[in-house]
Amino acid sequence: MGGAVIMISSLFLVSCVNSDYDISKDIDATMGLGSSGLALKFGNTEKVYLRDLLKVSNSNMLDTTSTSLYFLVKDGVINTNTTINNADPVMINPVSVKSRQTEVEETGTYPPNKVFTINESNTSSTLDINIKNIDAAVKEVSTVIPDKLEVTGSFPSSLAGTKITTQGVVITFPDFIYSDQLNSKHQYQLENGKTSFSLDIDSIVFPKTGKFGQVPINNALSLSDDISMTGAFNCTTTQQLYLKQGDPIYSELTFVFSPMQVKTVSGVMNKEVSPEIDPIQISNDLPDFLQDESVKLEVSNPTLKLWTKNGEQWPFALLFGGTMKSVKNNSVITSVNIPTSGSVEIPQKKDQIYYFSQTETPFDTAAISAAAEKYKVPTFGKLVEKLPDNIQIDMKNGKVSMNQNMLQTANLGQTYSFNMGYRMLIPLSFDANTTIVYTDSIDDLHEDLKKYETSGLKLTAEVFNAVPLDLNVQVIPYDYNGKSLASEITFTTEVAKGATPSGAVTTPISCVLTAANPASIKKLDKLLLKISSTSTSSNSLMSNQYIQLNNIRLILTSPIIGNFN
C-alpha cells in the first residue's frame, strides 16, 4: 500500500523536474492571456511499477516474494549459556571385609607349604558414599557418572610367613554400583587363586525418593549399603613357622576407592535459562512511507518463526514461552503471549522449527516443513497495528525452563550454549481501515511563477491505478522561504480510485489551489504533495502493481496578471 503512495509522489517528481516543466515555454499565446485557462500540458508518464520504486535492496527489512507480495522481515539470533556447577570432590572411606576365621589346631613348628583351609565365608561391611555441594538446580538425581572411580583390593593373611589363595570368591557390591565388570547381580567373580583385583565403577544409580531419582537434602546426597563376600580361602606357609594353638587364620579384604569427581548427572534439573534478546528494531529499518504517525496497520497474518540450532550441543529439554511487547516512544503499546496458553516443548539434542502466527497457517516465503510446530496467536496482529519502534521478546523470569517431567543429563561444570534463530515476518497484506501516508515536494517554482498574479492553480491528470487502494492527493503550497502558504492559498483533496478485483481504474483528478490574494501565487516556490491511501477492504501490496498518470496539466484557473514580455 505504501509502495503505491511512494509511486504516485515519484511520478509527480518525474513530471515536474522535466525540462517541459517551465512555465516560460510552450505557452499558446493565442489562448488569451487575460482570461483563465492557461494550461501547460506535460503528456503521459511511463508505467511505474512498485518493484521499480520500492526496491528491496534499499531496505534492511523490506523484501518481496516470487509472487510479488511485499513483506517486512527481520532476522536475529537468541543465545544463552547455562552451567550446572560442579559438586565437591567425593572421598569414599576404605571398606574392610574380613573373611571367616579358622585357628591353628596344635602348637608346633610347621614346614613350608603347609595349607590351612578357611571354609566358605559369607561376610559383609558397609559402603557409604556422600556427595556434597550439589548445584541447587539439580532437583533429583537418578544417575551419577564419575570422572574416574576405581576400587582396588587385596587379600593379605593374618599370619606372617603365609599367603592366601582364593577359591570361588564372589564380591557383591551394593545395587547402586554399576560396572561392566560386574554381572547383572552386581557381583564380581574373582579368578581362583588371585589375591587382588581392580574394578572401574562406571556409574552410581540412586534409589527413587522423587519421581525419577533421589531428592538432595541440603544440596547433598548419601548412599549406604553392604559390600559382601563369599568364598573359600587357603592359607599356605611360605617358610618354616612356629605357630601356637588357637592362632587365628583369616584374610581381611580392604576396598580402597580413588578420589571421585562427579562428571555427569542424570536427573531432574531446573537451572534458569534466561536468554538476552536484543529488541527487534522496526522503525529504524522501515521505508519512509511507513514511518508517518498516521500509519495504522491491521495486518492479516504476522508470523514469528523460531528454530533451534543446537544439535547435540544442548542436552536439556525445555518448556518454552515468551511475551512479545510492541514498544513505541519507550512505552509498551501492547503485548501478547506465545503461545497463547501453556508452553512449547523444545526437545533435547534435536533441532525443531516453531511458528507463531495470527492464523492457522503461518506466513513464510520458504516452504513450511510438515514437521514444524504451528501455534495460532489470534491477537498477534495487534503488535503491528501501529508500527512500533521495536518489538521485544521477553523470555526471562521462568518463561523458559528445563522440563521437569523428564530426565535431563548434564556434565557438571560444562557450559552449554542454547542457540535459536528467529525471523519476524510481516506480510504487507492490509485489512480495512489501514492508513498509509507519504509526502514529497515539487520545488523551485518561484522562478517561473514570480511573473504571475492569479487567484487559482489546478493540477489535473488521469490516474490509471492498478493498485487496489484509493489515493488521496493534496497539493500544499509553500513560499521561497519554506513557510507554508496554507493560510493564503487553500487547497482541495482529490481521490484516485483504487483497482477493483476486475482490474485497474482510471480516475481524473483535479487538485485546486485558490489564493485569496492573487499576489500570493507570486510567492509560491514549492508544492508539497501529501498523498495518502485508506484501505476499505483487505488488500495486498504487490511489486507488479503500477500506476500511470496520463494527460498531466498545470492550469492557471483565473484571469492572469503579469508581464509576459
Secondary structure as UniProt FT lines:
FT   HELIX           2..16
FT   TURN            19..20
FT   TURN            23..24
FT   HELIX           29..31
FT   TURN            33..34
FT   STRAND          38..43
FT   STRAND          48..49
FT   HELIX           50..53
FT   HELIX           56..58
FT   STRAND          62..64
FT   TURN            66..67
FT   STRAND          69..83
FT   STRAND          95..98
FT   STRAND          102..103
FT   STRAND          108..110
FT   TURN            112..113
FT   STRAND          115..131
FT   TURN            136..137
FT   STRAND          138..146
FT   STRAND          150..154
FT   TURN            160..161
FT   STRAND          162..172
FT   TURN            175..176
FT   STRAND          177..178
FT   TURN            180..181
FT   TURN            184..185
FT   STRAND          187..189
FT   TURN            192..193
FT   STRAND          196..200
FT   STRAND          203..205
FT   TURN            218..219
FT   STRAND          220..237
FT   STRAND          241..243
FT   TURN            245..246
FT   STRAND          248..249
FT   STRAND          251..257
FT   STRAND          262..269
FT   STRAND          280..281
FT   HELIX           283..285
FT   HELIX           288..290
FT   TURN            293..294
FT   STRAND          303..308
FT   HELIX           311..313
FT   STRAND          318..320
FT   STRAND          322..328
FT   TURN            329..330
FT   STRAND          331..338
FT   STRAND          344..346
FT   TURN            348..349
FT   STRAND          353..357
FT   TURN            370..371
FT   STRAND          373..376
FT   TURN            378..379
FT   HELIX           380..384
FT   STRAND          390..394
FT   TURN            396..399
FT   STRAND          400..402
FT   TURN            404..405
FT   STRAND          408..411
FT   TURN            412..413
FT   STRAND          415..427
FT   STRAND          429..430
FT   TURN            432..433
FT   STRAND          435..442
FT   HELIX           446..449
FT   TURN            450..451
FT   STRAND          452..453
FT   STRAND          456..465
FT   STRAND          471..479
FT   TURN            480..481
FT   TURN            486..488
FT   STRAND          489..491
FT   STRAND          493..496
FT   TURN            501..502
FT   STRAND          505..515
FT   TURN            518..519
FT   HELIX           520..523
FT   STRAND          524..534
FT   STRAND          539..540
FT   TURN            543..544
FT   STRAND          546..556
FT   STRAND          561..562
//
